[in-house]
Amino acid sequence: VLAAVKNYGFALQHTSDELRGNKDVVLAAVRQTGYALKYASEELRGNEEVVMEAVRHGGATRENATREIRGNKDIALAAAREILEDDNWCLDFDDGTLPGVFLEALADAGIDKEGADSAIAMAGEIAPVLSVTVTHLPSSSPSSSSSTAASFHCEVLLLSGTSFSFNMPVVENKHNPERPGPNLKSLATKLIGELPKHMEVHDGWYYKR
């Protein structure tokens, strides 16, 4: 069984209640896919070590943890980081807001931001970002029916008062194909890449020019 869940974490759902409560088996399963946490025993879905391992391999699986452990700040932050690093998450196409699972994780991690401003909350840990405003720009070509022809305009305001902007293309949202949007990881990467153009960077710290 251990070999099976190492190769395919979802195999956990076909095991006995006893094995779903076996910590070694469950850890092996969630390391293959964090979403296997859904099939673990209630006790292990409330175990900090198991849930932490699960969210590192699928941030949105935090929803499968017990209510008590979902409020753990370290786990919430780890979940938000993993969602940010997942190439498949997008902002909402219509209004530029983030996936609910990401916003909920940020809130439980103590990061008090809403909507599109939260897109850079994780990058904001190492940079003095005050806010990001995301505006949907429809395609300028009337003949184009592809959502990728549209883009999002991102306006960034730093604590220093400096602001800058850039556009992000609309891409397929693999978690919700009907709602394409700018890629979340790409947005954060672009933001961090733009910061040195507007601020001095020394030993990982950002300073006003």
Residue, then its C-alpha position, 0 to 999 in steps of 0.5 A: v500500500l505504501a508503494a501504491v500511494k507513493n506513486y498515486g496519492f489518490a489511491l488512499q481513498h481505496t484503502s481501509d479506515e485503518l490505513r487512512g489513519n496510518k500517519d506514514v501511509v498518509l504522509a506518503a500519499v500527500r507528498q505525491t499529491g496534497y489533495a489526498l488529504k481529503y481521504a485521510s482520517e479526521e485525526l490526521r486531517g487535524n495533524e499539523e505535520v500531515v497538513m503542512e506536508a499536504v499544503r506544500h503539495g497542493g495549497a488549496t487542499r487546506e480546505n480538507a483539513t479540520r477547522e482548527i488546523r486551518g486557522n494555523k498561521d504557518i499552514a495558511l501561509a504555506a498554502a498561500r505560497e504554494i497557490l502562488e507558485d502553482d502555474n495553473w492559478c489565475l486571477d478572475f477574468d471579470d474583476g481581477t480578484l484572486p481565487g477564494v482559497f488563496l484569499e482565505a489562506l492570506a486572511d488566516a495568515g494575518i495578511d489583511k488585503e482584499g481582491a487584487d491587492s492580495a495578488i502581491a501579498m507574498a511578494g510584499e513580504i520582501a518589498p514595500v508594496l502598498s497595493v496593486t490595482v488590476t484592470h481588465l483591458p478588452s481586446s482592441s481587435p473587434s475580429s478577435s474572439s480569443s480571450t488571450a487577445a485581451s490583457f490586464h493592466c496592473e498599477v503598482l503603488l509602493l510605500s515610498g509613493t512611487s508607482f509603476s504599471f505593466n500589462m499582463p496577458v490573459v491565459e487559460n485558467k486550468h482550475n476553472p477553464e471558463r474563467p481565464g485571467p492573468n497568471l498569478k505566479s507570473l504576476a508576482t514574478k513580474l512585480i519582483g522583477e520590476l521593483p529593482k527598476h524603481m528602488e535600490v536593492h541591497d542584501g535583499w532589502y529595498y530602499k527608495r532611490 
